[in-house]
Amino acid sequence: MILVTGGRGAVATHLTTLLVEHNHAVQVASADPGKLDPPPGVPTIKLDLTDPATFAAALAGIDSVFLYASSAHITEFVAEAEAAGVRHIVVLSTAAVLGPDAETDHLAKSHLDVENAVRKSSIATTILRPGSFAANAGAWAWSIKSGSPVSLPFPNAHNDPIHERDVAEAAFAVLTEPRFQQREYVLSGPESLTFTEQIDQLAAATGRTISVNHVTPEYWKNAMADYVPEPYADALLNWWRSTDGKPVQLTGTVEELTGHPARSFATWAQDHLNDF
């Protein structure tokens, strides 16, 4: 039995479908399982990674876990997983843990803590480290739908947008193919694109003119204060500053794991036209 945590997320949703299509036994977990809509016959269970009281029941009878990184009670989670006889954990982490400031960067530190805790356990561990999710562009959806400019502090910052389906297919491969297990993988999209280039591709997909408002980091931080806590806003700004005008390194790991090249950002935009 494979336990998929973070069941309402896009990666988990696609991963669950893949597991069911290939006849793997799967259970989907969420802090609010009543809001889950899994394929017919797939059981759901409550698992709140901030509440250790939910761990034991969710892990009972589980062989493998797809784990969204949450460091709040990761030590307790790992202990319960060991007690339950879990044999393999796939951690969905982030490539940010490879940065020189991972120990102090709020975006990276929680993922690094999860990686370290699981790796120190007796459970076989596989780590997936995607770079930038293409779905981050969803933050611009309201501006694009309303015809407002997209405010960007570093419009020429590069990232490697990866389609959530590619991450799900990579997770499926490492969960079900022993030859891929107990390794660490950096996942990227197929292109290093600036935010401006991504917006241009969204404009082409939607048939709309999308303008960019180049703002200061301070302006952006203040505008996002109700949505992004200050430490995370600072971490994002530092990351964007570090890739301003600088293409990021790409990997061929998606193709290695799935057998096909990573999907382009243009493909992601077409798949999510209704969002914009």
C-alpha positions in Angstrom: 0.0 0.0 0.0 1.3 3.4 -1.0 0.3 6.5 1.0 0.2 9.7 -0.9 0.3 12.7 1.4 -0.8 16.3 0.5 -3.6 14.7 -1.4 -5.2 17.9 -2.6 -2.1 19.1 -4.4 -1.7 18.9 -8.2 1.3 16.5 -8.0 -0.4 14.2 -5.6 -3.6 14.2 -7.7 -1.8 13.2 -10.8 0.4 10.7 -8.9 -2.7 9.0 -7.4 -4.3 8.6 -10.9 -1.1 7.1 -12.2 -0.9 4.6 -9.4 -4.5 3.6 -9.8 -4.2 3.2 -13.6 -1.3 0.8 -13.0 -3.1 -1.2 -10.4 -1.1 -0.2 -7.4 -2.8 -0.1 -4.0 -2.9 3.5 -2.8 -4.4 5.5 0.0 -4.6 9.3 -0.1 -4.1 11.5 2.9 -4.9 15.1 3.7 -5.5 17.3 6.7 -9.0 17.7 5.4 -9.9 14.3 3.7 -13.5 15.4 3.2 -12.3 17.7 0.4 -10.5 15.0 -1.5 -11.9 13.6 -4.7 -9.8 10.5 -5.5 -10.5 7.9 -8.2 -13.3 5.5 -7.3 -12.4 2.9 -4.7 -9.3 4.8 -3.4 -9.5 5.2 0.4 -8.8 8.5 2.1 -7.5 9.2 5.6 -6.8 12.2 7.8 -3.1 13.1 8.0 -2.2 16.5 9.4 1.6 16.8 9.3 1.3 19.5 12.0 -0.6 17.0 14.3 1.4 13.9 15.4 -1.9 12.4 16.8 -2.9 11.7 13.2 0.3 9.9 12.2 -0.2 6.3 13.5 -3.6 5.7 11.9 -2.5 7.1 8.5 0.7 5.0 8.5 -0.9 1.7 9.5 -0.4 -1.0 6.9 1.6 1.3 4.6 4.7 0.1 2.7 5.7 3.3 0.9 5.0 7.0 1.4 5.1 10.0 -1.0 5.8 12.8 1.4 5.3 16.5 1.0 8.1 18.1 3.0 6.8 19.6 6.2 9.4 20.0 9.0 7.0 20.8 11.9 7.0 17.3 13.4 9.1 15.3 10.9 11.0 13.5 13.7 7.8 12.1 15.1 6.5 11.3 11.6 9.7 9.3 10.8 9.5 7.5 14.2 5.8 6.5 13.5 6.8 5.4 10.0 9.5 3.1 11.4 7.2 1.7 14.0 4.6 1.0 11.3 7.1 -0.9 9.1 7.2 1.6 6.2 10.0 0.5 3.9 10.4 3.4 1.5 9.8 7.2 1.6 9.9 9.5 -1.4 10.4 13.0 -0.3 9.2 15.9 -2.5 11.8 18.5 -1.6 13.2 21.4 -3.6 16.4 22.1 -5.5 16.8 25.1 -3.2 18.4 22.8 -0.6 21.5 22.7 -2.8 22.1 26.4 -2.4 24.9 27.8 -0.3 22.5 29.4 2.1 20.1 26.5 2.5 20.6 26.4 6.3 19.4 30.0 6.7 17.0 30.3 3.7 13.4 29.9 4.9 12.4 28.4 1.6 15.1 25.7 1.8 15.6 25.0 5.5 12.3 23.2 6.1 12.9 20.9 3.2 16.4 20.3 4.2 15.3 19.4 7.7 12.8 16.8 6.3 15.5 15.4 4.0 17.9 15.0 6.9 15.4 13.4 9.2 14.2 10.8 6.7 17.8 10.0 5.6 18.9 9.4 9.1 16.1 6.8 9.6 16.2 3.1 8.9 13.8 3.6 6.0 15.0 3.6 2.4 14.8 7.2 1.1 14.5 8.7 -2.3 14.5 12.5 -2.8 13.0 14.5 -5.6 14.2 18.1 -5.9 12.3 20.1 -8.5 13.4 23.6 -9.2 10.6 26.0 -10.0 7.1 24.8 -10.6 5.4 26.1 -13.7 2.3 26.4 -11.5 4.0 29.4 -9.7 2.7 31.4 -12.7 -0.7 31.0 -11.2 0.1 33.8 -8.9 -0.3 36.1 -11.9 -3.8 34.8 -12.9 -5.8 37.5 -11.2 -3.8 40.3 -12.8 -4.0 38.6 -16.2 -7.7 38.0 -16.0 -8.4 41.5 -14.8 -6.3 43.1 -17.5 -3.9 44.6 -14.9 -0.1 44.6 -15.3 1.8 41.8 -13.6 4.1 43.4 -11.0 7.6 41.9 -10.9 10.6 43.1 -9.0 13.0 41.0 -11.2 11.3 40.5 -14.5 14.5 39.1 -16.0 15.1 36.5 -13.3 15.5 33.0 -14.7 13.9 29.8 -13.5 13.3 26.3 -14.9 9.5 25.9 -14.8 8.5 22.3 -14.5 5.0 20.8 -15.2 3.4 19.2 -12.2 2.6 16.2 -14.4 6.4 15.6 -14.9 6.9 15.7 -11.2 4.1 13.2 -10.6 5.5 10.9 -13.3 8.9 11.1 -11.8 7.4 10.3 -8.4 5.6 7.3 -9.9 8.8 6.0 -11.4 10.8 6.1 -8.1 7.9 4.7 -6.1 7.4 1.7 -8.4 10.8 0.9 -9.9 13.4 -0.4 -7.5 16.3 0.6 -9.8 15.4 4.2 -9.3 15.2 4.1 -5.5 17.5 5.3 -2.7 18.9 8.1 -4.9 18.6 11.9 -5.0 17.2 13.6 -8.2 17.2 17.2 -9.3 14.2 17.8 -11.6 14.0 20.7 -14.0 11.8 21.9 -16.8 13.3 21.8 -20.3 14.1 25.6 -20.5 15.6 28.4 -18.5 13.1 31.2 -18.9 12.8 34.7 -17.5 9.6 35.8 -15.9 9.1 38.1 -18.9 9.5 35.2 -21.3 6.9 33.1 -19.4 4.5 36.0 -19.5 5.1 36.3 -23.3 4.2 32.6 -23.6 1.1 33.1 -21.5 0.1 36.0 -23.7 0.5 33.9 -26.8 -1.6 31.1 -25.3 -4.4 33.3 -24.1 -4.4 35.7 -27.0 -4.2 38.6 -24.6 -1.8 41.5 -24.2 -0.1 41.1 -20.8 2.0 44.0 -19.6 4.7 44.0 -16.8 5.1 46.6 -14.1 8.7 46.6 -13.0 8.5 47.4 -9.3 11.1 47.6 -6.6 11.7 44.7 -4.2 10.3 46.8 -1.4 7.1 47.6 -3.3 6.5 43.9 -4.1 7.2 42.8 -0.6 4.7 45.3 0.8 2.1 44.4 -1.8 2.4 40.7 -0.9 2.6 41.2 2.9 -0.9 39.7 3.5 0.0 36.6 1.5 3.7 35.9 1.9 5.3 36.0 5.4 8.3 38.3 5.5 11.0 35.6 5.8 9.7 33.8 2.8 9.3 37.0 0.8 12.9 37.9 1.6 14.0 34.4 0.5 12.1 34.7 -2.8 13.6 38.1 -3.5 17.1 36.8 -2.8 16.6 33.9 -5.1 15.3 36.1 -7.9 18.1 38.5 -7.4 20.6 35.7 -7.7 19.2 34.6 -11.1 18.5 38.0 -12.5 19.8 37.8 -16.1 21.4 34.4 -15.3 20.1 31.2 -16.9 19.7 28.4 -14.4 21.2 24.9 -14.8 18.9 22.3 -16.4 18.9 18.5 -15.9 17.7 15.6 -18.0 16.3 13.8 -15.0 12.7 13.9 -16.0 13.5 12.0 -19.2 15.8 9.6 -17.3 12.9 8.7 -15.0 9.9 8.9 -17.2 11.2 8.1 -20.7 10.1 11.4 -22.2 11.5 14.9 -22.2 10.1 17.4 -19.7 7.0 19.3 -20.9 7.5 22.9 -21.9 6.1 25.9 -20.2 4.1 26.6 -23.3 2.5 23.2 -22.8 1.7 24.0 -19.2 0.1 27.3 -20.3 -2.1 25.5 -22.8 -3.1 22.9 -20.1 -4.1 25.7 -17.7 -5.8 28.2 -20.1 -8.9 28.2 -17.9 -6.9 29.6 -15.0 -6.1 32.7 -16.9 
